[in-house]
Amino acid sequence: MMDVLISSKTRIKLLLKLFLNKHVEAHLRGLEQEFGESSNAIRVELNRLEQAELLTAATKGNKKFYRANESHPLFKDIHNLLLKHTGIDQVVEQVIHRLGDVEQVYLSGRLVRGLESKVIDLIFVGSVDVLYLIELITKTEKAINRKIRYLVYSPAEFKVNPFSEDDIKPLLIWQKV
């Protein structure tokens, strides 16, 4: 879907990387290694997005780091478009709201890093009926054409940080109000 709207594959990768998780920041050489593309193609797209004020940049040492400009009027729209592109919006709508006593849901894995993935990795915190979760996930996978992997933690288990320091911090995508 996105490749019809946006013809540059590099731009799509940058949007996924920087707008899906607003806390992610990246620099040119790191993006070059991660995307496996030429630094020139990435630089051109970074410059375009920065000129449009969709990205902010800060220099740390000899590296220029980019991140999504949360104050841009289109930030929320781009973020929501990416949620639809990845199918995360459908997961929230079709799975989380029907599970019962879920306190929080986190996104982890490749998508948190802003990388395209055919798998959505989720972490559920709360009291979940796992059999019903499997049923809902099976239906949702067909609708979004992606696989969903999940972990379920009780609130007590989750308080003991289950992630190593090397892991990228999971992105909170839903919380009980």
Buried (B, 14 or more C-beta within 10 A) or exposed (E): EBEEEEEBBBBBBBBBBBBBBBEBBBBBEBBBEBBEBEBEBBBBBBEBBBEEEBBBBEEEEEEBBBBBBEEBEEBEEBBEBBBEBBBBBBBBEBBBEEBEEBBBBBBBBBBBBBBBBEEBBBBBBBEBBEEEBEEBBEEBBEEBEBEBEBBBBEEEEBEEEEEEEEEBEBBEBBEEE
